[in-house]
């Protein structure tokens, strides 16, 4: 496999992880606030998840 193939795989994997994080954080914030959630709020929740030791299940 070429370096480009590895890079493309890594990018796809990172996008999937970020999508999962954003989905979980957004759903959690929506459940708590019962209102639409802004992108900065989702980013803050993702950062908090990472700082607290990883991804929620």
C-alpha positions as CSV (number, residue, x, y, z in Angstrom):
1,X,0.0,0.0,0.0
2,X,1.3,3.4,-0.9
3,X,1.8,6.3,1.5
4,X,-1.1,8.1,-0.2
5,X,-3.4,5.1,0.5
6,X,-2.4,5.1,4.2
7,X,-3.1,8.9,4.3
8,X,-6.4,8.5,2.6
9,X,-7.4,5.8,5.1
10,X,-6.2,7.9,8.0
11,X,-8.3,10.9,6.8
12,X,-11.4,8.7,6.3
13,X,-10.9,7.2,9.8
14,X,-10.5,10.7,11.4
15,X,-13.6,12.0,9.6
16,X,-15.6,9.0,10.9
17,X,-14.4,9.6,14.4
18,X,-15.2,13.3,14.3
19,X,-18.6,12.5,12.9
20,X,-19.3,10.1,15.8
21,X,-18.1,12.6,18.4
22,X,-20.2,15.4,17.0
23,X,-23.2,13.2,16.8
24,X,-22.9,12.0,20.4
25,X,-22.1,15.5,21.7
26,X,-24.9,17.0,19.8
27,X,-27.4,14.4,20.9
28,X,-26.4,14.7,24.5
29,X,-26.6,18.5,24.4
30,X,-30.0,18.4,22.8
31,X,-31.2,15.9,25.4
32,X,-30.0,18.2,28.2
33,X,-31.2,21.6,26.7
34,X,-34.2,20.6,24.6
35,X,-33.2,23.2,22.0
36,X,-31.1,23.3,18.9
37,X,-27.4,23.1,19.6
38,X,-24.8,25.4,18.1
39,X,-21.6,24.2,16.5
40,X,-19.5,25.9,19.2
41,X,-21.5,24.0,21.9
42,X,-20.8,20.7,20.1
43,X,-17.1,21.6,19.8
44,X,-17.0,22.3,23.5
45,X,-18.6,19.0,24.4
46,X,-16.2,17.1,22.1
47,X,-13.3,18.9,23.8
48,X,-14.7,18.0,27.2
49,X,-15.1,14.3,26.2
50,X,-11.5,14.2,25.1
51,X,-10.2,16.0,28.2
52,X,-12.2,13.6,30.4
53,X,-10.5,10.5,29.0
54,X,-12.0,9.6,25.8
55,X,-15.2,8.8,24.0
56,X,-18.5,8.1,25.6
57,X,-20.0,4.8,24.6
